[in-house]
Amino acid sequence: MDTQLVSHNLVEVDFKEIIYELRPCLDQNGEVVDGLFNAWILINNPKQYNSYTTAAVKELILAFRQASNERTVANIVFSAVGDKAFCTGGNTKEYAEYYSGRPLEYKQYMRLFNDMITSILISDKPVICRVNGMRIAGGQEIGMACDFTIASDLAVFGQAGPKHGSAPDGGSTDFLHLYVGIERAMQSGTLCEMWSGYEARQFGLITEVVPVLRVDGRFVRNPLVITDRWLDEGGDVVYGRRKKGDELRAGKELMASGEIDLEPLDREVNQLATKLLYMMPDCVSKTLNGLRKKKLEHWDRNHQTNRDWLSLNMMTEAKAGFRAFNEGPRDNREVDFIKLRRMLAAGHPWDDELINAILPR
């Protein structure tokens, strides 16, 4: 066949903020399949826990479009560089130093963010989120837009919005309850308490969790959380919860004696990709799009008005919260919530005097 195939990419891009690479598919025997690939899209900002900058968001949109169009690509793997974080959301330094107090600028940024989420949700290929570390805030939201999640058992999952001056309206208020139910979504969204990989698996948030800590040549499960029993003496579920006291101290010692090796995570991701390879591609795509409708029903209904609110919030709580995180000392990056509530109760306007009064010292 000599037909010259047409490119359907909007633009051709040389990726600088992220990594885009094609890795060969593997067959059921683990052998390389000639001519077929998985597209790996990697956030490349490990020094800032793989938070995404405006420039990175632009490239992610184009990367998902390119991978979706790539005829030789069977699956998309969305992950990040390093072993500390998949993504911790938007770049708080950029938020604090550029977007805070500039709602019209942030509104344009949020259009890009919304396009990033949508580009994942409408991909023509299955999207596997490979969670190599923390998946928090906006990182949780872009992760939930994916179709599957395979996670390191050292990963943690959760939101950070109300603690730092925002609401999880970049996807979590649309998606989270579909995964874990309304009560747990309320808990995660408002209290910003983190879930371990084992809790996330138990709650239905992710597909699989994989041990990646190697100690004395063997892989051991996360020593900082409870993974070997389900109930405490009162009958409460404790599986996956963080250990306490002497158990936690012992776990930290074991953690320090080992090293993180993500090979089992990659193996599990490749196994899932191989399973999908042995399915009819259009039938897989139609099935995914049919199931994605549940996310899109909420996303399409809300993301524009959420964008409007998030932009205006850059004049008030977000302006204070992002500055606190960016400027505060390492052990205190939150506003003085009690002082804030007292000043608002007394009728104090949202102005620089209020913000400066509640910033951490």
ABEGO torsion letter per residue (X at the ends): XABBBBBABABBBBBAABBBBBBBBBBAAGBBBBGBBBBBBBBBBAAAGGBBBAAAAAAAAAAAAAAAABAABABBBBBBBEAABABAEBBAAAAAAAABGBAAAAAAAAAAAAAAAAAAAABABBBBBBBAEBBBEAAAAAAAABABBBBBAABBBEBAAAAAGBBBAAGAAAAAAAAAEAAAAAAAAAAGBBBBAAAAAAAGABABBBBABBBGGBBBBBAABBAABABBAAGBBABGBBBBEAAAAAAAAAAAABBBBAAAAAAAAAAAAAAAAABBAAAAAAAAAAAAAAAAAAAAAAAAAAAAAAAAAAABAAAAAAAAAAABBAABABBBAAAAAAAAAAGBBBBAAAAAAABBX
